[in-house]
Amino acid sequence: MRSFAFVPAVLALLIAQPCLSLTVRAAEPVVAVEQLDITRYAGEWHEIARLPLFYQRHCKREITAQYTLRDDGLLGVRNRCLDEDGEVEEVDGVARQDAERPGRLEVRFAPDWLSWLPLTWADYWVVALDPEYQWAMVGEPGHEYLWILSRTPDMPRERFEELKSRAIAMGYDLDELIVSAPLR
């Protein structure tokens, strides 16, 4: 098992993000859901699709995120996948929820001793959510990151296409979207 080559890559990406986000888009703004019950959101999610990210470059299948409630009010985060050789890659982090805007979270995969640095935290906004918490779409205001998630390892094609349409309406360019799970 190896860890994602995450920390150096994400720090560089977060520093460069203001420069990457200068593209003007005529679209609805990226808006997080107004309500998010973090207790219901906790648990395992399967990645259905994502925009490419450097730290996920080796992830080929069985991509999951496990969220666990912690006593300190944070969420534990474990991202896990299999690479092309079937080797497990995983990384642990934490997430914190914005008390005033519950659909906005921030995640950090950097070590605890760097947690005081603002650039170690990345936006993680739940931008679409099934009322029964069976699927979710996660993004951020700069349009650089997007994940379509499901509680099951596959998704109905109709739902997937609907979520893609919502993402496009928010200004996401899906030309490089990676579909990482079966559609039915």
Order of alpha helices (4+ residues) and beta strands (2+ residues): beta-alpha-alpha-beta-beta-beta-beta-beta-beta-beta-beta-alpha-beta
